[in-house]
Amino acid sequence: MDQNPNIYSGADGTPWYNRVISGLEYSTTAEFTAEAARAAEIIDNLDADPDVAMGHDETRRFVVAAARMGFVADIQHRIGQPEPGVDAETYAQALPQWLQPDFLHAHNIHLKGDTPYDATAIEAGYNQFIASTHLRLIPEDVAGGTEHGTFYAPDGKLPDQPLSNTWYKVYVEEAALQAALETGGLEQAYRELADAGLGPYAVKLSGGDRFVFYFSSDIRTTSQQVEAVLGKQGVGSRGPAQDVNEVTVDEATNQFVFQPVESNDDALEEPIPGYDTVDPPAYERASFLHNYLGICARYGKSPVNAFRTSFVVTYRAPDFTRYDEPEFYAAAANIVKPYQLVVRTW
C-alpha cells in the first residue's frame, strides 16, 4: 500500500506523530499511546477535508472536546475580540480550520458565551424545574460546599456506594439550557431518565448558566442511552464527561483513597506553560498535537475524546517504594478498574 504523505514522514516511513507521542513529558499507558495515534489520524482527516471528516461521530466528539481546551478556547475568544493593535488574523492562523468559530457554528457546535441567553429566565426556569421534579437540597456539609453550585437529589442524599471512576456527568448550558427549561424538555428528559432507571443521582446549576446531570452508572454502558433521551426531548447537551480522579494512600490508615482532584472542564482549561495566546504561533499539526496530548497525558484524559478517562494517576513521594511491591501495586491498580493505574513520582 502506498504511504499517505499526510500521515508518514521520514525516510523510514514512520508516522509523523511517533516523535510527538514518544516525547510527552508524562508517563502514560500503551492504551493511551494507541489512542494518541488515533487522535493524530483524526487530525489528519480533519486537515485534509474537515467537512467530510465531521460526518463521523468519533471525529465530532474529538472536535467538541478539543474546542474546550484552554489554549484553543482563549484563541477562539481573541478571534472575536482581538487585543488592541493585533489583527484578528493573527489569532485565526493559530488554529486549524476545524477549530475556527465559524466552522464550529456551521456544524452546530457552540462555544462558551457565543449565544445570547437570559440569565433571569434560566434562574426562574431552574427553580420551577426543581419544584416540579420534587428534588431535595443536598446539605452543604454532605455535598462538600456550594462554591460551584448547589446540589439537589431525589432523596436529598448522595449515593451510599463509594465514588466510582466510571461515573459521569452531562452539561446543558447557556442558550440550550434556557430553551430546554422553557420548552419543558429538560424536565421531560429528567423524568424519562428516572423512569428508565438511568438516574441521574443529582443535579446542580453552576454559575447561573450551566446545568449538570450526575450519573452513578457506568459511562461505557449507559451514556448512549442518556444521550438518546436528551436528544429525543430536544435538549442540547455537552458530554458525557468524567472528572479527574486520583488514588492516594491515607497515611493514618495505610489504605487507598479514591478521590476527585479536578473537574473535567478545569483540567481541559489548564494553561500550557510557554504557550503565548496573545501572540500565538501559526497552526502546525505536530505542535498542536503536542499541546493537546500534553493536557490529556497530565490528567489521564483520552486523546480520542478528552471528555473521557483513559487512565488514573497516583503520586508517590520519591522515597515511597511500596509501589514496587507487587501486592501493594496490585491493590492500588484494582481500585481504579476498569482503567489502568499510572504511578508518578512527585
HELIX and SHEET records of a PDB file:
HELIX    1   1 ASN A   18  SER A   22  1                                   5    
HELIX    2   2 ALA A   30  ALA A   48  1                                  19    
HELIX    3   3 PRO A   50  ALA A   53  1                                   4    
HELIX    4   4 ASP A   57  ALA A   66  1                                  10    
HELIX    5   5 GLY A   70  GLY A   80  1                                  11    
HELIX    6   6 ALA A   88  ALA A   92  1                                   5    
HELIX    7   7 GLN A   97  LEU A   99  5                                   3    
HELIX    8   8 PRO A  101  ALA A  106  1                                   6    
HELIX    9   9 ALA A  119  THR A  133  1                                  15    
HELIX   10  10 GLU A  140  ALA A  143  1                                   4    
HELIX   11  11 GLU A  174  THR A  183  1                                  10    
HELIX   12  12 GLY A  185  ASP A  195  1                                  11    
HELIX   13  13 ILE A  219  LYS A  232  1                                  14    
HELIX   14  14 ASN A  264  LEU A  268  1                                   5    
HELIX   15  15 ARG A  285  TYR A  299  1                                  15    
HELIX   16  16 ARG A  322  ASP A  324  5                                   3    
HELIX   17  17 PRO A  326  ILE A  335  1                                  10    
SHEET    1   A 6 ARG A 136  LEU A 137  0                                        
SHEET    2   A 6 THR A 150  ALA A 153 -1                                        
SHEET    3   A 6 ALA A 202  SER A 206 -1                                        
SHEET    4   A 6 ARG A 210  PHE A 215 -1                                        
SHEET    5   A 6 TYR A 168  GLU A 173 -1                                        
SHEET    6   A 6 ARG A 238  ALA A 241 -1                                        
SHEET    1   B 4 GLN A 255  GLU A 262  0                                        
SHEET    2   B 4 VAL A 244  ASP A 250 -1                                        
SHEET    3   B 4 PHE A 311  ARG A 316  1                                        
SHEET    4   B 4 GLN A 340  THR A 345  1                                        
END                                                                             
